Amino acid sequence: MYHYYKGIKANQGKAMYAQLVETGTKGVKTLEQMSPQERAWQEKINAGVKVEPKDWMPDAYRKTLVRQISQHAHSEYVGMLPESNWIGRAPTLKRKAILMAKVQDEAGHGLYLYSAVETLGVTRDAVYADLLSGKAKYSSIFNYPTLTWADIGAVGWLVDGSAIVNQIPICRCSYGPYARAMVRVCKEESFHQRQGFDIMVQLCSGTPAQKAMAQDALNRWWWPSIAMHGPADEASVNSAQSMAWKIKLNTNDELRQKFIDQTVPQIEFLGLELPDKDLKWNEARGHYDYGQIDWADFFNVVKGKGPCNEERLAARNKAWDEGAWFREALTAHADKHDAEFLKQAA
């Protein structure tokens, strides 16, 4: 395992990021259109049986999982950055300790997911090099700045809350290693969401200036948090295939609606104003109606033109370069260990 650190060489390039995971297929095949091997495999998925690394699987399924799981892992690593820059500025020692633990959790989530993607026949070296070069994608939500302490509350409450809505169904997805990795991730993310909401409660119970800070953070993070579920269903061309494979169990709009429905009462509890003037309860649907999402802004960030795209990629490359000595030390230790093992075995 020591040799994970060998061989990554990052190439600088222009970054483009998205929540859009291509499946490499054109339309969803019916069982009748599949080969006997693929039909038997699909019927196993339909029956709720997990796919494991040594099982046969279609190349398109494997490639889709590599894209999605590596993108998810990258998002955990990049997602540390908006919050880590507040560790030294947290208002109390308790808040500093909590935030440090949260950032460490995100690093751990990345490691779980990089381990899961390796079961598909790719190396961490290769997928991480794609992140550093700008070739790989990660969640666009992390390309917005955290301007105040209230932003740390909003990120934990809204961004992690939105992520939980996305990720809980993945615990039941068709690929076993991914599903199992997500069980622990979701448990820890639930704590992250609660600590973010606690920050907002404290700010909204404080001075008028503190409550105004909380309102400002809500206003800025609300729309990116509901857009992070991905494009509207009619524009999400790969969702049907991912759902047929049970990599994805809900549509983008279903997940977005669930997040909005559970979050609006929390906004009202805090005594904050709803950021969407068109947001209102629809008795007939049993859900909240909401206003038009600014998809132009979403895709602008996806294309690498967000407020912090270049900064985030530069930070990850800087950390990689500055950690070269440590990777070299681990490699030297691994080589020494291997040589001693071979000598003893001779």
Helices and strands as residue ranges (DSSP letters): G 2-5, G 31-33, H 36-46, H 59-78, H 81-84, G 87-89, H 93-118, H 124-133, G 140-143, H 149-154, I 155-159, H 160-167, G 168-172, H 176-204, H 208-227, G 233-235, H 239-244, H 252-270, E 280-282, E 287-289, H 295-300, I 301-305, H 309-322, H 324-345
